[in-house]
Amino acid sequence: MPHDTDPRLLRSFAAVAEELHFTRAAARLFVAQQALSRDIRRLERELGTELFVRTTRAVALTADGARLLPYARGVLAAHDELRAAWVGKGAERPLLVDISAPVGTGARVLAKAREQAPGVEFVARFISGLTGAAAEILAGRLDVGFGRVAGLDPAVLAGLDHQPVRFERMAVLLDAGHRLAGLAEVPLDALAGETLYAAAGNPATAEWTDLAERLFAGRGIRAAEPFPEIAGEEEFVRVVRKQGWSVLASTEFMDVPGMVVRPLTGPVPLAPVSLVWRRGLAHPGVHVLRRVAREAAAAHGWLEKPPGSWLPAPDMSLMAPDAPQVDGLRRTSRDT
């Protein structure tokens, strides 16, 4: 056996060996069946042998698979013992959570997590986008973030785990005197010829700018020219008001004096939000956040897409309930 076999592969193997059913094993591990199948194929390639006999009706261990199983269980038991000892010592370490802004999905999940688990110290961070937060997570300077995973580089996403949380409805922030400000909802067609700020020029929010470009394409909506990163709410308000921008936003957005937030429609564009954490991170706060996010999504219908909604194809794939944790994403020329 290779000396550097990933324990995750052995855990996938053991689950299938014990369930003798890929769907049940995937549910047990909280992963997509496709991801589980990839793990088994990878382990078989590493070992140079088949571990299962698969038919359309049954799954059975091969002789080599049966021989491997007790060793895999021994390795996993030792791995779990080590992890439990480490988590036990590090359980009081604060969990660093980026929520981007004091309002929105991340802020709501964090507030509920603090309420349900007062013994866990959640420390908030306010990086403006998931692209920037993901880099900090991989570097070990941050633990958890929220945002659009489909906009991340596949190499970055490979080091992260993620859980779909919500489809936020997209909106536009307009000057109160704007010709469209009096509408309850703003049709996308009505924005033809308009220029909207979508954080172009801020490398930390590249996933949001990419989503905006996909939405604007073919609709005659222009993105504002790249502008340096705007740090802090006060500076954001100052710059937006001085530049006279309309802003692509979501319906949960901070108050900007003299401006109004109006939901977009025709179609209803959605901004997907996932909970993201470093792969392999074992901290009680992560489990609390995941549970709270699932409960909120179920209670508020956060993962229900309204009729006539718009969402890019890569996002649709990664936000599906059975979406694989890691996917070789490639930008597509057309969105759904």
C-alpha positions as CSV (number, residue, x, y, z in Angstrom):
1,M,0.0,0.0,0.0
2,P,1.3,3.5,-0.7
3,H,2.7,5.2,2.4
4,D,0.6,8.4,1.8
5,T,-2.8,6.9,1.3
6,D,-5.4,9.5,2.2
7,P,-7.5,8.4,5.2
8,R,-10.5,9.7,3.4
9,L,-10.1,7.0,0.8
10,L,-10.0,4.3,3.4
11,R,-13.0,5.8,5.1
12,S,-14.9,5.7,1.8
13,F,-13.8,2.1,1.3
14,A,-14.9,1.0,4.8
15,A,-18.3,2.6,4.4
16,V,-19.0,0.9,1.1
17,A,-17.6,-2.4,2.5
18,E,-19.9,-2.2,5.5
19,E,-23.0,-1.0,3.6
20,L,-22.4,-2.9,0.4
21,H,-24.4,-0.1,-1.2
22,F,-22.9,3.1,-2.7
23,T,-26.0,5.3,-2.1
24,R,-26.3,4.3,1.6
25,A,-22.5,4.7,2.1
26,A,-22.6,8.2,0.5
27,A,-25.5,9.2,2.8
28,R,-23.6,7.9,5.8
29,L,-20.5,10.0,4.9
30,F,-22.6,13.1,3.9
31,V,-20.9,13.1,0.4
32,A,-22.3,12.8,-3.1
33,Q,-22.3,9.3,-4.6
34,Q,-20.2,10.5,-7.5
35,A,-17.5,11.7,-5.1
36,L,-17.6,8.4,-3.2
37,S,-17.2,6.5,-6.4
38,R,-14.2,8.6,-7.4
39,D,-12.6,7.9,-4.0
40,I,-13.0,4.2,-4.5
41,R,-11.6,4.3,-8.0
42,R,-8.7,6.3,-6.8
43,L,-7.9,3.9,-4.0
44,E,-8.2,1.0,-6.4
45,R,-5.7,2.7,-8.7
46,E,-3.3,3.3,-5.9
47,L,-3.5,-0.3,-4.7
48,G,-3.5,-1.8,-8.2
49,T,-6.4,-4.0,-7.6
50,E,-10.2,-4.1,-7.6
51,L,-11.8,-3.9,-4.2
52,F,-15.5,-4.5,-5.2
53,V,-17.5,-6.5,-7.6
54,R,-20.2,-4.2,-8.9
55,T,-23.4,-5.2,-10.7
56,T,-26.6,-3.4,-11.4
57,R,-28.1,-5.1,-8.4
58,A,-25.4,-5.7,-5.9
59,V,-22.0,-4.7,-4.5
60,A,-19.6,-7.3,-3.0
61,L,-16.1,-7.3,-1.7
62,T,-13.4,-9.0,-3.8
63,A,-10.8,-11.2,-2.0
64,D,-8.4,-8.2,-1.9
65,G,-11.2,-6.0,-0.6
66,A,-12.0,-8.4,2.2
67,R,-8.2,-8.6,3.1
68,L,-7.9,-4.8,3.2
69,L,-11.0,-4.2,5.4
70,P,-9.5,-5.0,8.8
71,Y,-6.4,-3.0,8.1
72,A,-8.4,0.0,6.9
73,R,-10.5,-0.2,10.1
74,G,-7.3,-0.2,12.2
75,V,-5.9,2.8,10.4
76,L,-9.2,4.7,10.7
77,A,-9.5,3.9,14.4
78,A,-6.0,5.3,15.1
79,H,-6.8,8.3,12.9
80,D,-10.0,9.0,14.8
81,E,-8.2,8.6,18.2
82,L,-5.6,11.1,17.1
83,R,-8.2,13.6,15.8
84,A,-10.2,13.3,19.0
85,A,-7.2,14.0,21.1
86,W,-6.3,17.0,19.1
87,V,-9.8,18.4,19.0
88,G,-10.1,17.9,22.7
89,K,-7.0,20.0,23.3
90,G,-8.0,22.6,20.7
91,A,-11.7,22.8,21.3
92,E,-11.4,26.1,23.1
93,R,-9.6,27.8,20.3
94,P,-11.7,30.5,18.8
95,L,-13.2,29.8,15.4
96,L,-12.5,32.6,12.9
97,V,-15.5,33.1,10.6
98,D,-15.7,35.5,7.7
99,I,-19.2,36.8,7.1
100,S,-18.3,39.5,4.6
101,A,-20.6,42.1,6.2
102,P,-22.7,42.6,9.3
103,V,-25.9,41.9,7.3
104,G,-26.8,38.9,5.2
105,T,-26.8,35.2,5.3
106,G,-23.5,34.7,7.0
107,A,-24.3,37.2,9.7
108,R,-27.7,35.5,10.4
109,V,-26.1,32.0,10.6
110,L,-23.3,33.2,12.9
111,A,-25.8,35.0,15.2
112,K,-27.9,31.9,15.6
113,A,-24.8,29.7,16.1
114,R,-23.6,32.0,19.0
115,E,-27.1,31.8,20.5
116,Q,-27.2,28.0,20.3
117,A,-23.5,27.3,21.4
118,P,-22.5,30.0,23.9
119,G,-19.6,27.9,25.0
120,V,-17.9,28.2,21.5
121,E,-16.1,31.4,20.7
122,F,-16.9,32.5,17.2
123,V,-14.8,35.5,16.1
124,A,-16.2,37.4,13.1
125,R,-14.1,38.7,10.2
126,F,-15.3,41.0,7.4
127,I,-13.4,40.2,4.2
128,S,-15.4,41.5,1.3
129,G,-15.5,38.3,-0.8
130,L,-15.2,34.6,-0.8
131,T,-12.2,34.6,-3.1
132,G,-10.2,36.6,-0.6
133,A,-11.6,34.6,2.3
134,A,-10.8,31.2,0.6
135,A,-7.1,32.2,0.3
136,E,-7.0,33.1,4.0
137,I,-8.7,29.8,4.9
138,L,-6.1,27.8,2.9
139,A,-3.3,29.7,4.5
140,G,-4.7,28.9,8.0
141,R,-5.4,32.5,8.9
142,L,-9.2,31.9,8.7
143,D,-11.4,28.9,9.4
144,V,-14.8,29.5,7.8
145,G,-16.4,31.7,5.1
146,F,-19.6,32.2,3.2
147,G,-20.1,32.9,-0.5
148,R,-20.3,31.6,-4.0
149,V,-18.1,28.6,-4.4
150,A,-18.6,28.3,-8.2
151,G,-16.6,31.4,-8.7
152,L,-13.5,29.9,-7.0
153,D,-10.5,28.4,-8.9
154,P,-10.9,24.6,-9.0
155,A,-7.4,24.3,-7.4
156,V,-8.6,26.4,-4.4
157,L,-11.9,24.6,-4.2
158,A,-10.1,21.3,-3.9
159,G,-8.7,22.3,-0.5
160,L,-12.2,23.2,0.8
161,D,-15.4,21.6,2.0
162,H,-18.7,23.4,1.4
163,Q,-22.4,23.1,2.2
164,P,-25.1,24.9,0.2
165,V,-27.0,27.4,2.5
166,R,-29.1,29.8,0.5
167,F,-30.1,31.3,-2.7
168,E,-30.1,35.1,-2.0
169,R,-32.3,37.1,-4.3
170,M,-30.2,39.7,-6.2
171,A,-31.1,43.4,-6.1
172,V,-30.0,46.8,-7.2
173,L,-29.0,49.7,-5.0
174,L,-30.3,52.9,-6.5
175,D,-30.2,56.6,-5.7
176,A,-33.6,57.5,-4.2
177,G,-34.1,59.9,-7.1
178,H,-33.3,57.3,-9.8
179,R,-35.9,56.8,-12.5
180,L,-36.4,53.2,-11.3
181,A,-36.4,53.8,-7.6
182,G,-40.2,54.0,-7.3
183,L,-40.7,50.5,-8.6
184,A,-41.3,47.7,-6.1
185,E,-39.1,45.4,-8.3
186,V,-36.8,46.3,-11.1
187,P,-37.0,44.3,-14.4
188,L,-33.6,43.4,-15.7
189,D,-34.6,44.8,-19.1
190,A,-35.1,48.2,-17.5
191,L,-31.4,48.3,-16.6
192,A,-30.3,48.2,-20.2
193,G,-27.9,51.1,-20.8
194,E,-27.2,51.4,-17.1
195,T,-23.8,51.0,-15.4
196,L,-23.7,49.1,-12.2
197,Y,-20.8,48.7,-9.7
198,A,-20.1,45.0,-9.2
199,A,-16.8,45.2,-7.3
200,A,-14.6,44.9,-10.4
201,G,-11.0,45.7,-9.4
202,N,-11.3,44.0,-6.0
203,P,-9.5,40.7,-6.2
204,A,-11.1,39.4,-3.0
205,T,-14.6,39.6,-4.6
206,A,-13.7,38.0,-8.0
207,E,-16.5,35.4,-7.6
208,W,-19.1,38.2,-7.3
209,T,-17.8,40.2,-10.3
210,D,-17.9,37.0,-12.3
211,L,-21.5,36.4,-11.3
212,A,-22.4,40.0,-12.3
213,E,-20.7,39.6,-15.7
214,R,-22.7,36.5,-16.4
215,L,-25.9,38.3,-15.4
216,F,-25.2,41.4,-17.5
217,A,-24.1,39.5,-20.6
218,G,-26.5,40.1,-23.5
219,R,-28.7,42.4,-21.5
220,G,-27.1,45.7,-22.3
221,I,-26.0,46.3,-18.7
222,R,-22.5,47.6,-18.2
223,A,-20.2,46.9,-15.2
224,A,-18.5,49.9,-13.7
225,E,-14.8,50.2,-14.5
226,P,-12.4,48.5,-12.0
227,F,-11.9,50.4,-8.8
228,P,-9.6,49.6,-5.9
229,E,-10.9,47.6,-3.0
230,I,-13.3,49.6,-0.8
231,A,-12.7,48.7,2.9
232,G,-15.4,49.4,5.5
233,E,-19.0,50.5,5.4
234,E,-18.3,54.2,5.8
235,E,-15.8,54.2,3.0
236,F,-18.2,52.2,0.8
237,V,-21.0,54.7,1.3
238,R,-18.6,57.6,0.7
239,V,-17.2,56.2,-2.6
240,V,-20.6,55.0,-3.9
241,R,-22.2,58.4,-3.3
242,K,-19.3,60.3,-4.7
243,Q,-19.1,58.1,-7.9
244,G,-22.8,58.2,-8.4
245,W,-23.0,54.4,-8.9
246,S,-25.9,52.1,-8.9
247,V,-24.8,48.9,-7.2
248,L,-25.5,45.2,-7.9
249,A,-26.5,43.8,-4.5
250,S,-28.7,41.3,-2.7
251,T,-32.0,42.0,-1.0
252,E,-30.3,41.9,2.4
253,F,-28.0,44.9,2.2
254,M,-26.7,47.6,4.5
255,D,-28.5,50.9,4.7
256,V,-27.0,53.6,2.5
257,P,-28.4,57.1,3.1
258,G,-30.2,58.5,0.1
259,M,-30.4,55.1,-1.7
260,V,-32.9,52.3,-1.9
261,V,-32.6,48.5,-2.5
262,R,-34.9,47.1,-5.1
263,P,-35.2,43.3,-6.0
264,L,-34.5,42.3,-9.6
265,T,-36.9,40.4,-11.7
266,G,-37.6,39.1,-15.2
267,P,-36.0,36.6,-14.5
268,V,-35.2,36.6,-10.7
269,P,-31.4,36.4,-10.5
270,L,-30.1,34.4,-7.5
271,A,-26.8,34.7,-5.7
272,P,-25.8,31.3,-4.2
273,V,-24.3,31.2,-0.8
274,S,-22.4,28.2,0.7
275,L,-20.7,27.6,4.0
276,V,-17.1,27.0,3.3
277,W,-14.4,25.6,5.6
278,R,-10.9,24.1,5.3
279,R,-10.9,20.5,4.3
280,G,-10.1,18.3,7.3
281,L,-10.9,21.0,9.9
282,A,-12.2,19.4,13.0
283,H,-13.7,22.1,15.4
284,P,-17.0,22.0,17.3
285,G,-17.9,25.4,15.9
286,V,-17.9,24.1,12.4
287,H,-20.5,21.4,13.3
288,V,-22.6,24.1,15.0
289,L,-22.5,26.3,11.9
290,R,-23.4,23.5,9.6
291,R,-26.4,22.4,11.8
292,V,-27.6,26.0,12.1
293,A,-27.3,26.5,8.4
294,R,-29.3,23.4,7.6
295,E,-32.0,24.3,10.1
296,A,-32.3,27.9,8.8
297,A,-32.4,26.7,5.2
298,A,-35.3,24.3,6.0
299,A,-37.2,26.8,8.2
300,H,-37.0,29.7,5.7
301,G,-36.9,27.9,2.4
302,W,-33.5,29.3,1.6
303,L,-32.6,26.6,-0.9
304,E,-35.9,26.8,-2.8
305,K,-35.6,28.5,-6.1
306,P,-38.5,30.8,-7.1
307,P,-40.2,30.2,-10.4
308,G,-38.5,31.9,-13.3
309,S,-35.2,32.3,-11.5
310,W,-31.8,32.7,-13.0
311,L,-28.7,30.8,-11.9
312,P,-25.5,30.0,-13.8
313,A,-25.0,26.3,-14.7
314,P,-21.8,25.8,-12.6
315,D,-23.7,27.2,-9.6
316,M,-26.7,25.0,-10.2
317,S,-24.4,22.0,-10.1
318,L,-22.6,22.9,-6.9
319,M,-25.7,24.0,-5.1
320,A,-27.6,20.7,-5.7
321,P,-28.2,18.7,-2.6
322,D,-26.1,15.8,-3.9
323,A,-23.4,18.0,-5.4
324,P,-19.8,16.7,-5.1
325,Q,-17.6,18.6,-2.7
326,V,-15.0,19.2,-5.4
327,D,-15.7,19.5,-9.1
328,G,-13.5,20.4,-12.0
329,L,-15.3,23.6,-12.7
330,R,-15.0,25.3,-16.0
331,R,-16.8,28.5,-17.0
332,T,-19.5,27.9,-19.6
333,S,-20.5,30.3,-22.3
334,R,-24.2,30.1,-21.5
335,D,-26.0,30.1,-18.2
336,T,-29.4,28.6,-17.2
